[in-house]
């Protein structure tokens, strides 16, 4: 039996280690690619602002030049409206372009030169208009024919054209990077999903082998020595509990840890659709209204939403992986036997919770003398500290909190009861609170659903058990039943 159990423990720990490593790797890769996608999206938005700003300036200059020609030919003032609009708007357009180009590290000298060129052109336009109004048409034409304004306009057009072309090139590069990242993320999540399914099948296989071994072992023990029925029953109960814990671990691997990956895969598809909408918009020479709306929705709503939910899923994965690693480390720790005075232990635990007690307007009543036990001090501190902390955490808000500790010793066993007047637990959830990653009632307090599962595992390793009774809305009582002198069990029985 010991060879079988140790082999099963090694297989289980090996499976848990491998699954944890794969999940951590997937989480790291997912976060890295999500960050890269965010950076590419920001680059697309910045380059688009540069392109729009440069196009607005070029359009304003062309409109102003057209207004000049119309006025010189006809002498009618109504032709000058675009010139007035350009004259008032160009400083703001140039300022917007300078700010936009700084975010993409465009050469600032180009913007300075563009300001000089627009000033030269606008002076030429204003001067010719003034001469025309004074009746000096020939002088105005002489300035136009001199070519200074045309030269400035040609150079400004070239500078703006370069800026627009560079921005469009960067947009294409960024969209390509986003598509590549989306494909890579889809591959990573797909491989991760297949890995989780594989680990689940392996875990179920181990459970099946373990169950078959337990049945065979029990039958053999009964045949060899019928006088040891009590010992066989106790061992079978322990191994059955271990089997149930392994089954819960298989469920966690196949469901709880897989759920965030499924979420990431779904929103990766959303990212792919959104980047396609953006690419369609930027590839079109004259985007339709539908394409424009789709691109705006993708940039402003769909991509940020997908990134948010992917990040939330990876955070959840990290929390679950951390909890599994913590339980694994604690399960491998060797328990030590020493005499522990429970009244001293409870006094220290209450002192550690004093701030929470003051905040919750609550008190803990500890009797002057509690029984002592022989067991692992750190394990006992974790067990009772966790129960007390939960009692404080889930007190009712409509009445002062009261937590009462009581203890009794009988027949070589010690029973400790911790009763509180908190919100209580519904009957259907009384066993659920001890399950790994499972929480009962309203989820308005922080936690991962690990504490009480760890409490039960520690108590059972010391040869005891923990149960709970409750009246929903009124009170809850946890009872910890321990041997006066704990028999420390091997960690493979209850550590998972």
Number of C-alpha atoms within 10 A of each C-alpha: 10 7 8 13 17 15 13 17 17 13 15 20 16 12 17 21 15 14 21 20 13 16 25 17 13 21 24 14 16 23 17 13 19 22 15 16 24 15 15 22 21 16 20 25 15 20 26 19 19 27 22 17 25 27 19 18 24 20 14 21 23 17 17 25 22 15 22 22 17 16 18 19 11 10 17 11 13 11 18 20 13 19 22 14 13 21 19 11 14 20 15 12 18 20 13 16 21 20 15 22 23 13 14 16 8 17 12 13 9 17 20 12 14 22 17 14 21 23 17 17 22 22 14 21 22 16 15 25 23 13 17 19 15 10 12 13 17 12 14 21 14 11 16 18 11 10 12 13 22 16 14 20 22 12 16 24 21 13 19 21 16 14 23 20 13 16 25 19 12 19 25 17 15 22 21 15 17 25 21 15 23 25 15 16 23 20 13 20 25 16 14 22 22 13 18 22 16 15 19 22 15 16 23 17 12 20 20 14 12 20 15 11 15 20 11 11 16 16 12 11 15 14 10 9 10 10 11 11 13 10 11 18 13 11 15 16 12 18 19 16 16 20 21 15 20 21 18 16 21 22 16 18 23 20 16 16 22 22 17 23 26 18 17 25 22 16 22 25 16 19 25 18 17 23 24 17 21 22 19 15 21 19 13 11 7 10 14 11 10 10 18 18 14 19 23 16 15 22 20 11 12 20 22 15 16 22 21 13 17 24 19 15 20 22 15 18 22 18 14 20 17 14 17 21 15 13 18 17 11 18 21 14 11 11 20 14 15 13 13 17 15 20 18 14 17 22 15 14 18 20 12 13 15 15 11 15 19 11 9 18 15 16 17 23 15 17 13 9 12 21 17 18 23 18 24 19 19 10 19 20 17 16 21 20 20 17 20 23 17 15 26 25 15 20 25 20 11 8 12 13 21 20 21 16 19 17 20 12 17 9 7 10 16 20 20 20 18 22 24 27 23 26 21 22 22 14 12 9 14 15 13 16 20 23 17 22 20 15 17 15 11 8 8 7 9 7 11 14 19 20 22 22 19 25 23 21 26 27 23 23 24 25 18 21 18 21 14 17 17 21 15 13 14 14 20 22 22 20 17 22 21 24 21 21 18 21 16 19 17 17 20 20 22 23 24 27
